[in-house]
Amino acid sequence: MPSIDDFRFESHQLLLELDAATMGMMTLVSSRCVSGPAWDAANERQREAYRSWDAFMNTPPIADTDKFPAKVGTSN
């Protein structure tokens, strides 16, 4: 069974990729490159990074997750 540390690690890795992909797109925007092959590749990278993170965050709950705090600053 995955632990909370496994969850945090995987989430962090996915968020790093999402952040890098988004930053890549913003770099292209600031250099006025919002079309063409570079833009298409950056757009697809960002879209896939978001899909991966969203799929990870919306997987069915695992056993014992009811032990996690319901909200930050509260406990069950």
Stockholm file with secondary structure:
# STOCKHOLM 1.0

chainA/1-76         MPSIDDFRFESHQLLLELDAATMGMMTLVSSRCVSGPAWDAANERQREAYRSWDAFMNTPPIADTDKFPAKVGTSN
#=GR chainA/1-76 SS CCCHHHHHHHHHHHHHHHHHHHHHHHHHHHTTCCSSHHHHHHHHHHHHHHHHHHHHHTSCCCTTGGGSCSSTTCCC
#=GC SS_cons        CCCHHHHHHHHHHHHHHHHHHHHHHHHHHHTTCCSSHHHHHHHHHHHHHHHHHHHHHTSCCCTTGGGSCSSTTCCC
//
